[in-house]
Amino acid sequence: MSVYAGTGEWELKKMIIEIGRRIWTRGYVAANDGNITVKINDKEILTTPTGISKGFMTQDMILKMTLDGDLITKSPKYKPSSEVKMHLEVYRQREDIGSVIHAHPPHCTGFAVAGIPLDQCVLPEAILTIGAVPIARYGTPSTREIPDSIKPFVQNSDAILLENHGALTFGADLVSAYHRMETLEHAAQIVFLAIQLGNVNLIPRDQVDKLMFLRDKYGMTGRVTACVTRPPQPAKEEPSRDVVEQITKKVMDRLKN
Ligand SMILES: [Zn+2]
């Protein structure tokens, strides 16, 4: 069942156009890159067109197709992206997903090019919403190679890096899928800065456990894979009263002399 079952298509197209505008404005895509889909019912999706900047779309450009990949909207001008195949793979595996977004944000794509997965526990927001983000192996765009490469990760994650290509995020609705793309890129940017500064401190395991407890308590949706932590920190010992007194006495003695 789609969360958009009762929403009009015109309204959904407006929402897709707005998210496309944000993706382009934030530099998550260049030229005509990227694509967005929304599941409108158990059989159909709306998709953005190929060959059009996602920052400048209008309602007539958004196309309807079946979850089997057959085009419903007959348009002489616009065609869906060949990359929609990976969106269909996500919908095929996950009934809970209502929207999928693909983009090439520079920082997280940099990690995908470097072959470094974003799988460390470094920021509470990222731990809660995207968890450990895997890298799906490189595939030739437009072929079955990309949908095949994401297959092993779709069940356990709502954000996947595509090796030497970009990122894919998904969620129960369009906004949650988009927010995961923002969180992914923001986390990648911060980790990149920390690496440049020379140190990446991981959040200790006991603290991550507390976050995951809160995630369950507040019923957060989506699926996250546990990220890499560091061992729990030993409790800091307060200096005893005797030690403080001894030090104070020594300092006072020195001052007298
Ligand atoms: Zn792409």
Boltz pocket constraint, residues with backbone or C-beta under 6 A from the ligand:
constraints:
  - pocket:
      binder: B
      contacts: [[A, 33], [A, 34], [A, 83], [A, 102], [A, 103], [A, 104], [A, 165], [A, 166]]
      max_distance: 6.0
